[in-house]
Amino acid sequence: MRVSTDQQSLERQEHLVDDARKAGYYVAGIYQEKASGTIAERPELMRLISDLQPDDVIIAEKLDRISRLPLPDAEKLMQKIKEKGAKISVPDLIDFSDIIKSSDGVAKIVLDAMQELLLKIALQNARDDYETRRRRQAEGIVLAKAAGKYKGRPANLKRIETIRKLRKQSLSYQQIAETLGCSINTVWRAVNES
């Protein structure tokens, strides 16, 4: 289960656990995080991959709950899951696994290729959706600024204070950004803008 921000709730995805049990699955672990799907090294995702065993099934509400990474990075992530001998089960993703198991020869090759193509399309759609949302948000901000209605996000005063304390302890901008999980630009603004 994943949402992008602390302000969002994981609640709508919690039915997945009951649904999985009703479908006859043993739920070995529940992984929840509030982080962008555009980040490859998310802690809960890394823990999930580390915990995977052969024949495990990762269940997600939608593929974008697992990844909104650019396609090459998303494919690397899927390869890590495949190397562990696990698979993904997502309601909106067509799955030929059962048919592939009972096929051989050319039919198996074609079905495998189709499955890979469908996964790539779904991964690219997840990324495209993210990029479209970002572009529309930026367009909306431009319009709101032009109308004098955009004030920007309120400053996170607690984070600014923490950044300034860490900077006084001689931590580099990069070290602070990594420690707090924010951008170097955020650190720079907190240190240099009053």
TAVENHU-V492918 format. One record per run of one state. SS is the DSSP state (@ for helix, = for strand, . for the rest). FROM is the first residue (numbers start at 1). LEN is the number of residues. Records with the same first field share a line. If there is no record, write none. Layout:
# TAVENHU-V492918
SS: FROM-LEN + FROM-LEN
This chain:
# TAVENHU-V492918
.: 1-1 + 4-7 + 14-1 + 23-10 + 35-8 + 52-5 + 61-2 + 66-5 + 84-3 + 91-6 + 102-3 + 147-10 + 169-4 + 181-3 + 193-2
=: 2-2 + 33-2 + 57-4 + 87-4
@: 11-3 + 15-8 + 43-9 + 63-3 + 71-13 + 97-5 + 105-42 + 157-12 + 173-8 + 184-9
